Amino acid sequence: MLDCKVAESVLKPLSQPPILSIIVPTFNRTPEMITAVDSLAGQLVGGLESKVEIIISDNASESEGQTAIRALADRYAPVSYMLNAANEGGYFQLFSACWRSRGQWTWTFGSDDLLLPGGVAHVVDLLEREAPSLLTQNKRICNRDLSEEMITAVNGIPDRRFDNFIDLFCGVGIHQIAFMSSSIERTDAARKTDPSPYLEAGTLHPHLLSFFEKHHNQPCYYTSSNHLIHRSHNAQL
């Protein structure tokens, strides 16, 4: 289990474990983070608010960012947060997400990405119907300030179920799997893996390497849905 000292935590009580926990790791990215969380939390209506929680995981941002996080939790009932006492690094955030999750699946969602309306409902429907160990989804690409859509859909691959992660990897390619926000994984599968070797791997995409261990013999699913928006030239973790 990955753990660290937490300066402040508000985890709202749940009547039942959610289907999906969306973990939003962030660090000094206040305007983008607000846009990302608004795009997610605004969709949690019509029953989704009992199936999905959002937890903002902050890496000791400056006071402006932490104030914004508290305001988002006040505005949206399904939004909780954890403020790390120190900056633990981006990859700590990525691999600790499954331990902060209270849902059956964990979606680590980049704080400078966003989701178009209908995206959360589509994901929850697929998780309940297909029950994959890992779900990955198509994406759009916009410029940094979201004023221009550069690519409407990155992939032309149709929806498809794969028997295991290696088949998925061969079918959709590294560019698809490497994008953090595109993939959602079973929380229990993620927790079975020791993150230490991946945190020490010295690569830009240690989470991609870990997927081979977590999901290598488990069913995976790709959806061509492109509710997900990725900003071009966004910062690395």
N, C-alpha and C positions, 0 to 999 in steps of 0.2 A: 504493500500500500504506500502511495506517495502522500506525504503529509508535510505541512509547514506551519509556522506560527501565523495565526490569523488575527489581524488587528480588530476587525469588526465583521460580524456575520448576522444576516437576517435571513433565515430559512423558514418560510411560511409553512404552517402545518398543512398536511394533506389528508383528505378523508380516505384516500386509497392511493397506492403506488401508481404513478402516471405511466402511460404507454411510452412516452418520450420525454426525455430531459434535454433541453437545448442549452448547452453551456457556451457562454460568450466570453472568451478570454480577451482582456483588453489592458492597455497600458498607454496613458496619455494620448488618447485618440478620441477626444470627447465628442466633437460634432459627428464624426462617422459612427461612433458607437451608439449615439442617440438615434441616428437614422436606422441603423441595423436593428436595434431593439424595438423601435417603433414599428418597423416593417414586420417583425415577428409577433410581438405582443398584440398588435391590432387585429390579428387574425384569430385570436383565441376567444371565439364566441360560438354560440350554438352547440355547446357541449364539448368543444375542444378544450375549454378552460379546465375541465376535469381530467383530460387525457394528457395534457402537455404542461410542463413547467419550464420556466426560463431561469437560469442562474447566471448572473454576471460574475465572472471571476476576475478580479482586478489585481494587477501586479504592483500595488503600491503607487498608483497614479498620484499626481499632484491634486491639491484640494478641489480644483475646478471639476476634475473628472469624478472624484468621489462624491461631490455634491450632486452631480448629474445622475450618478448611479442611484443614490438615495431617492431622488425625485422620480426616477423611472419606477422604482419599487413602490413608491407612494401612489403613482398613477395607475399601475397595472397590478391587479390582484395576483396573477400567476408569476410575477417577477420577484425573485429573491436575489441575494447577492452575498459574496464573500470577498472581503478586502484583505489581501495578503499583507503581513506586516513589513515585508521587504520584497524587492523585485527578485523573483525566483527564476526568471528567464522564461522565454516563450515556450520552449519545449517542455518545461515542467508543467506549464499550464495545459499543454496538449495532452500529456500522458496522465495528468491527475484528474482530467475531466470525468473519467468513468467512476472515480472514487467520490466525486462530488455529486454525481448523478443519483437521482432516486428513481429513475425510470427503467423500464425494461430495455430500452434502447437509448444510446447517447449520441447526440448530434453536436459536435464541436463546431461552432459557427463563428467565422472570423468577424471581428468587430468593424471591419470596413467593407463587408459584403452586405447584401440585403436580399429580401425575398418578396417577390410579387404576390398580390392577393391570390389565394387558392393554393399556395405552395404548401402550407402546413397541413391542410386537409388532405391534399394529395399524398403527402408523405405518410401521414398516419394511416390512411386507407391501405397503402401498399404494405406497411409494416404489419397491420392486422391481417391482411389477406395472404401475403407471401411469407411472412415470418422469416426473413433472411438473416443470416449472420452479419452480413454487410450489405447495405443498400447504397448505390452511388447514382448520382443524377446529373443530367445535362446542365449546361449553364449558358448564359448570355454574357457578353463582355461590353462594358461601357467605359467611357473615359473617366478620368479621376473624379471630376465634379458631377458626373452622371448626366451631363447635358447632351451627350451623344451616345446612341447605341451603335457600337462598332461591329459586333457580331451577334446576330439574333439567336443562333444555336451553334455551339462549337462542334457537336457531333451529329452525324446523319444516321446514327445507329438506332434501330427500333428497340422498343422495350424487349427485354430478354432476361430469362432466368438462367443462371449458371450453376453447375453442380458444385463448384468450389472456387476459391479465390484465384487460383492460377488460371483457370479457364476465363474468369472475368478479366483478369489482367491482360491476357492475350487478346481478348475480344475488344477491349475498349482503350487500352494503351496507357502508358505511364503519365501522359499529360492529364488524363482524366482522373486517375487515382491520386496523383500528387496534390491536387487542389483540395485543401483541407475541408472547406465548407461543403463539398459535394457529397461527402460520405457519412453514413450513419451506421453505427455498429451496435451489436448486442452488448449490453453492459457486462453481463456475466462472462462473455468471451473475452472482452477487453481486460477484465480483472484477473484472468488466469495467466497473463503474460507478465514476466518480470521486465519492467521498463528500463532497468539499469543499463544493459548493453546498448539499447537504442539511444539513450540519452548521451552515451559516450561514443557514438558511432562517427561523429565528425562529418555528417552529411546534412544537406538542406532538407531532406525528406525522411527523417527517421520513422515517422508514422507509417510511411509506405512500406518500409522494410518490416515493420511490426505486423502489418496486415497478413504477410505470408505465414507468420506463426499463428496468429489469432484465428484466421479464417481459411486456412489452406485446404481443409477437408469438409468445409461447411457450405451450404447453399448461399449464393449471393444473387443480387438482382441489380439490373441497370434500368433506369427509367429515362426516356427521351424527353420528359417534361423539362422545360427550361424556365421555371419560375425564378431560379437562382441567378442573381446578378453578381458578377465579379468585376471589380474596378481594375482597369489596366494600370500597370506600374504601381501596384500597391506594395506596401512595405513588407519585407520578410518578417517572420516571427522574431 
